Amino acid sequence: MSVITKSDLAYKYTWSADQGDNPNYIGKLDRDKVDRDEGYEVLRFLNSICTTKPQALQAERLIKTLLPGTVQKRTDIHQWLIDNWKK
């Protein structure tokens, strides 16, 4: 069961794949990186790390407003969220 759905997200995203990206591709690169502008990737990431809707919305806010652009790997984003949760 998903913690958060597309309609719950507070920020605007693209819902089609960027040039050179495929929303159905689940290879190593998509398992490792999250494109913060693509809704399907953010939604999948939030549902994989969050256990409540308020937690997912807080993580979304941090990702969209404070996460440095150089942080792109799922593991790095997750650690950054832990380190910066109270911001």
C-alpha positions, 0 to 999 in steps of 0.5 A, a space after each residue: 500500500 502506498 503512503 502517498 499518492 500523486 494527488 497528495 503531492 504538494 509540488 508540481 512535477 512532470 509526469 512524462 519521462 524526460 528526454 532519454 528517460 523511460 518511466 518503465 525502466 527499472 535498471 540500475 541507474 533508476 534504482 540508484 538515482 532520483 530525478 526530483 522533477 519527475 513525479 513518478 520517480 519522486 513518488 516511488 522514492 517517497 513511498 519506499 522510505 516513508 511510513 506516514 503521509 505527513 512524513 512523506 510530505 515533509 520529505 517532499 518539501 525538503 527534496 524540492 526546496 533544500 536538497 542540493 542539486 549535487 545529491 542525486 543517488 537514492 542512498 545519498 538523498 535518504 541520508 541527506 533527509 535524515 541529516 536535515 530533517 528538522 530544517 
